[in-house]
Amino acid sequence: MHLVVCIKQVPDTKNVRIDPDTHTLVRQGVESIINPFDLFAVEAALKIKDEKGARVTVITMGPPQASESLRDTLGLGADDAVLLSDRAFAGSDTWATSTTLAAAIRKMGDVDIVLCGKQAVDGDTAQVGPEMAALLDIPYATFVKKLELPQSGFLKAVRQTDEGTEIWKIPLPALLTVIKEIGEPRMPSLRHKMRAKKAEIPVWGAVDLGLDPEFTGLCGSFTQVVRVFSPPRRSNRIQIKGTVEDQAEQLFQYLKNAKVPGL
Amino acid sequence: MKATIDRKKCTVCGVCSDACPMGAISLQENQVEISDDCSLCGICVDTCEFGAISIPEVGKGPAEDLQSYRGVWVYAESREGIVHKVGHELLSAGRVLADRRGVELGAVLLGAGIDDGIAEELISYGADVVYIVDSPELAHFTDERYSKCIVELVRRKRPEILLAGATSMGRSFIPRVAASLGTGLTADCTELDISEEGLLLQTRPAFGGNVMATIICPNQRPQMATVRPKVMKPVKRQGHNGHIERVELPAECFEARVEVLEVIAEKDQTAKLTEADVIISGGRGLRKGENFKLIEELAQLVGGAVGASRGAVEEEWIAPSHQVGQTGRTVAPTLYMAVGISGAIQHLVGMQGSQVIVAVNKDPHAPIFDVATYGVVADLFEFMPAFVKRIKRERGGEA
């Protein structure tokens, strides 16, 4: 069985903040990390590998330095990694990203399960997984929290929805996007780390994927950012002071005036 | 490709360099350089007060006859004959867009055994026409069937705009609709507007809510967006007239490779975070699991849901389905009350869209107070019982 995990290198948003005076993004000390949801996807793949035996390939689309994230996943136990990198990929929206990732998966040919995190924490779109599945014309399930392979050729996925949970039976090949409950990522092992250090990570560009650069990156995107601005600031920040009884009274009045339901 | 700088306008002030999340802009001796790290995100463009930075436009592609697409559509999500509130919210927002364009507002209902009554309800929120696809195959949601039905409807009727709620259902299958139609999609919008030329201006938070971005889809139709629930206001339009059109679709629209084995509704009402008007959330400040009863008691009193920080979930004080934040749920209730939560950025991105935020914390410097509408610096073990008592007193008075 061949499993492909799609990951994304993202800025560590916990260090991103807005300068209160200039209203611009302060990136000082912002490091790149693997999107946390994608680590759950890697873990899901490695669990299948542990239980059933499988080859796990991790791919990402990004600048050359994104290969470091791929190397980290080899340290966790993934077998292979491929970097999709080309200046022609810059500025991709979710459609162009899906096109590029789908082309790589098609090139590999023998993929049984594609795993993605439910969304990336920088863009928060949750669109690339489903769009990729549509382009590959394979079935998919989003927000998967539990995964079983009870019989060959099928998988059973437990999805978390806004209303509860759903259990789906899906024929392979299939694509899944996973959430935290699928399992906390393991720690890298020394053995895998040693191998990861020496591993060759191939780089595929537009030509390797058989993609016309005119249809990748910003050129191949359908959506465009036309304006970026700071979110409006909350104007009425009120500190409620006094004894706890005073505080309770004031908060109660404020919330009642704000017509909060239930109060 | 990367951002370009008009050297005649650039004053080498360095503001763009500080703003670039990729670290791709550097200040050389007397000019600004943009490296290949540029991801064309466009953040720098707005920071430049001299208008010196521009990014190239998206590919023109074979711009189809865009004018042949007319009308604004809303996918009205429903389960078991009940329309999700976000459908009413989007029709109200869609009504404004349709009026500005002078076009029809359509609603789409998919399901099994759909009653005309719920379509009438959509008309009362401004729909001019409600398209119903009714089939036993649509009883349970599957991405394949639901997307194939909408794709077929769009191909037949050619609306210029298609909106859906950014719910777990919308965010799951709408991307498949967009990819099948070969058009752009913007996720989780919080604001919609329309330009003179009919371009949908889709505004959404990015970089964990640290910036807002306005996005357009210039050359493909329909222009598609999912919109966050509870952001748009539902407006009833008494006396608004519309008609219902039941549409027959070919059998292949109802084929699916996925089989739904079981649908289990969440029994724990307090875990229904995305629907709740009020969420009371607890964090590490509660010190132990049993103290969550302070949170639960208040939530029950006001009919709200119970949320939790990552810390509280990691301590196993409460189930992961209650977690709010980056790796949990994104919520935007009328009232979000954070109790004993310090407010790590991962938590803030999941709740800062809430209308009213109350923070209760002992530490006056806790970052949660930066986003709180009302800050209560207090020992939660003293404050919470006092607050509950105050509400109960009011209730007693009413009785």
Boltz contact constraints between the chains, C-beta under 6 A:
constraints:
  - contact:
      token1: [A, 11]
      token2: [B, 21]
      max_distance: 6.0
  - contact:
      token1: [A, 13]
      token2: [B, 208]
      max_distance: 6.0
  - contact:
      token1: [A, 14]
      token2: [B, 345]
      max_distance: 6.0
  - contact:
      token1: [A, 16]
      token2: [B, 207]
      max_distance: 6.0
  - contact:
      token1: [A, 16]
      token2: [B, 210]
      max_distance: 6.0
  - contact:
      token1: [A, 18]
      token2: [B, 210]
      max_distance: 6.0
  - contact:
      token1: [A, 24]
      token2: [B, 19]
      max_distance: 6.0
  - contact:
      token1: [A, 24]
      token2: [B, 47]
      max_distance: 6.0
  - contact:
      token1: [A, 25]
      token2: [B, 19]
      max_distance: 6.0
  - contact:
      token1: [A, 25]
      token2: [B, 21]
      max_distance: 6.0
  - contact:
      token1: [A, 27]
      token2: [B, 21]
      max_distance: 6.0
  - contact:
      token1: [A, 36]
      token2: [B, 327]
      max_distance: 6.0
  - contact:
      token1: [A, 63]
      token2: [B, 37]
      max_distance: 6.0
  - contact:
      token1: [A, 90]
      token2: [B, 1]
      max_distance: 6.0
  - contact:
      token1: [A, 90]
      token2: [B, 40]
      max_distance: 6.0
  - contact:
      token1: [A, 91]
      token2: [B, 40]
      max_distance: 6.0
  - contact:
      token1: [A, 121]
      token2: [B, 326]
      max_distance: 6.0
  - contact:
      token1: [A, 122]
      token2: [B, 207]
      max_distance: 6.0
  - contact:
      token1: [A, 125]
      token2: [B, 187]
      max_distance: 6.0
  - contact:
      token1: [A, 126]
      token2: [B, 171]
      max_distance: 6.0
  - contact:
      token1: [A, 127]
      token2: [B, 175]
      max_distance: 6.0
  - contact:
      token1: [A, 127]
      token2: [B, 187]
      max_distance: 6.0
  - contact:
      token1: [A, 130]
      token2: [B, 175]
      max_distance: 6.0
  - contact:
      token1: [A, 130]
      token2: [B, 176]
      max_distance: 6.0
  - contact:
      token1: [A, 131]
      token2: [B, 175]
      max_distance: 6.0
  - contact:
      token1: [A, 131]
      token2: [B, 179]
      max_distance: 6.0
  - contact:
      token1: [A, 134]
      token2: [B, 176]
      max_distance: 6.0
  - contact:
      token1: [A, 134]
      token2: [B, 179]
      max_distance: 6.0
  - contact:
      token1: [A, 134]
      token2: [B, 180]
      max_distance: 6.0
  - contact:
      token1: [A, 135]
      token2: [B, 179]
      max_distance: 6.0
  - contact:
      token1: [A, 139]
      token2: [B, 257]
      max_distance: 6.0
  - contact:
      token1: [A, 139]
      token2: [B, 258]
      max_distance: 6.0
  - contact:
      token1: [A, 142]
      token2: [B, 172]
      max_distance: 6.0
  - contact:
      token1: [A, 143]
      token2: [B, 168]
      max_distance: 6.0
  - contact:
      token1: [A, 161]
      token2: [B, 168]
      max_distance: 6.0
  - contact:
      token1: [A, 162]
      token2: [B, 167]
      max_distance: 6.0
  - contact:
      token1: [A, 162]
      token2: [B, 168]
      max_distance: 6.0
  - contact:
      token1: [A, 162]
      token2: [B, 274]
      max_distance: 6.0
  - contact:
      token1: [A, 163]
      token2: [B, 265]
      max_distance: 6.0
  - contact:
      token1: [A, 164]
      token2: [B, 264]
      max_distance: 6.0
  - contact:
      token1: [A, 164]
      token2: [B, 265]
      max_distance: 6.0
  - contact:
      token1: [A, 164]
      token2: [B, 266]
      max_distance: 6.0
  - contact:
      token1: [A, 165]
      token2: [B, 264]
      max_distance: 6.0
  - contact:
      token1: [A, 166]
      token2: [B, 263]
      max_distance: 6.0
  - contact:
      token1: [A, 167]
      token2: [B, 261]
      max_distance: 6.0
  - contact:
      token1: [A, 167]
      token2: [B, 262]
      max_distance: 6.0
  - contact:
      token1: [A, 168]
      token2: [B, 258]
      max_distance: 6.0
  - contact:
      token1: [A, 168]
      token2: [B, 260]
      max_distance: 6.0
  - contact:
      token1: [A, 169]
      token2: [B, 259]
      max_distance: 6.0
  - contact:
      token1: [A, 169]
      token2: [B, 261]
      max_distance: 6.0
  - contact:
      token1: [A, 170]
      token2: [B, 258]
      max_distance: 6.0
  - contact:
      token1: [A, 171]
      token2: [B, 257]
      max_distance: 6.0
  - contact:
      token1: [A, 180]
      token2: [B, 327]
      max_distance: 6.0
  - contact:
      token1: [A, 181]
      token2: [B, 320]
      max_distance: 6.0
  - contact:
      token1: [A, 218]
      token2: [B, 1]
      max_distance: 6.0
  - contact:
      token1: [A, 218]
      token2: [B, 40]
      max_distance: 6.0
  - contact:
      token1: [A, 218]
      token2: [B, 56]
      max_distance: 6.0
  - contact:
      token1: [A, 218]
      token2: [B, 58]
      max_distance: 6.0
  - contact:
      token1: [A, 219]
      token2: [B, 59]
      max_distance: 6.0
  - contact:
      token1: [A, 220]
      token2: [B, 59]
      max_distance: 6.0
  - contact:
      token1: [A, 221]
      token2: [B, 58]
      max_distance: 6.0
  - contact:
      token1: [A, 222]
      token2: [B, 183]
      max_distance: 6.0
  - contact:
      token1: [A, 222]
      token2: [B, 184]
      max_distance: 6.0
  - contact:
      token1: [A, 222]
      token2: [B, 217]
      max_distance: 6.0
  - contact:
      token1: [A, 222]
      token2: [B, 220]
      max_distance: 6.0
  - contact:
      token1: [A, 223]
      token2: [B, 184]
      max_distance: 6.0
  - contact:
      token1: [A, 223]
      token2: [B, 215]
      max_distance: 6.0
  - contact:
      token1: [A, 223]
      token2: [B, 217]
      max_distance: 6.0
  - contact:
      token1: [A, 224]
      token2: [B, 58]
      max_distance: 6.0
  - contact:
      token1: [A, 224]
      token2: [B, 216]
      max_distance: 6.0
  - contact:
      token1: [A, 225]
      token2: [B, 42]
      max_distance: 6.0
  - contact:
      token1: [A, 225]
      token2: [B, 213]
      max_distance: 6.0
  - contact:
      token1: [A, 225]
      token2: [B, 215]
      max_distance: 6.0
  - contact:
      token1: [A, 226]
      token2: [B, 214]
      max_distance: 6.0
  - contact:
      token1: [A, 226]
      token2: [B, 216]
      max_distance: 6.0
  - contact:
      token1: [A, 227]
      token2: [B, 214]
      max_distance: 6.0
  - contact:
      token1: [A, 228]
      token2: [B, 42]
      max_distance: 6.0
  - contact:
      token1: [A, 228]
      token2: [B, 43]
      max_distance: 6.0
  - contact:
      token1: [A, 228]
      token2: [B, 46]
      max_distance: 6.0
  - contact:
      token1: [A, 228]
      token2: [B, 211]
      max_distance: 6.0
  - contact:
      token1: [A, 228]
      token2: [B, 213]
      max_distance: 6.0
  - contact:
      token1: [A, 229]
      token2: [B, 46]
      max_distance: 6.0
  - contact:
      token1: [A, 229]
      token2: [B, 212]
      max_distance: 6.0
  - contact:
      token1: [A, 231]
      token2: [B, 212]
      max_distance: 6.0
  - contact:
      token1: [A, 238]
      token2: [B, 374]
      max_distance: 6.0
  - contact:
      token1: [A, 239]
      token2: [B, 375]
      max_distance: 6.0
  - contact:
      token1: [A, 240]
      token2: [B, 374]
      max_distance: 6.0
  - contact:
      token1: [A, 240]
      token2: [B, 376]
      max_distance: 6.0
  - contact:
      token1: [A, 244]
      token2: [B, 378]
      max_distance: 6.0
  - contact:
      token1: [A, 244]
      token2: [B, 382]
      max_distance: 6.0
  - contact:
      token1: [A, 244]
      token2: [B, 383]
      max_distance: 6.0
  - contact:
      token1: [A, 244]
      token2: [B, 386]
      max_distance: 6.0
  - contact:
      token1: [A, 245]
      token2: [B, 386]
      max_distance: 6.0
  - contact:
      token1: [A, 247]
      token2: [B, 376]
      max_distance: 6.0
  - contact:
      token1: [A, 247]
      token2: [B, 378]
      max_distance: 6.0
  - contact:
      token1: [A, 248]
      token2: [B, 386]
      max_distance: 6.0
  - contact:
      token1: [A, 248]
      token2: [B, 387]
      max_distance: 6.0
  - contact:
      token1: [A, 248]
      token2: [B, 390]
      max_distance: 6.0
  - contact:
      token1: [A, 251]
      token2: [B, 374]
      max_distance: 6.0
  - contact:
      token1: [A, 252]
      token2: [B, 390]
      max_distance: 6.0
  - contact:
      token1: [A, 254]
      token2: [B, 374]
      max_distance: 6.0
  - contact:
      token1: [A, 258]
      token2: [B, 356]
      max_distance: 6.0
  - contact:
      token1: [A, 260]
      token2: [B, 334]
      max_distance: 6.0
  - contact:
      token1: [A, 260]
      token2: [B, 335]
      max_distance: 6.0
  - contact:
      token1: [A, 261]
      token2: [B, 277]
      max_distance: 6.0
  - contact:
      token1: [A, 262]
      token2: [B, 278]
      max_distance: 6.0
  - contact:
      token1: [A, 262]
      token2: [B, 302]
      max_distance: 6.0
  - contact:
      token1: [A, 262]
      token2: [B, 303]
      max_distance: 6.0
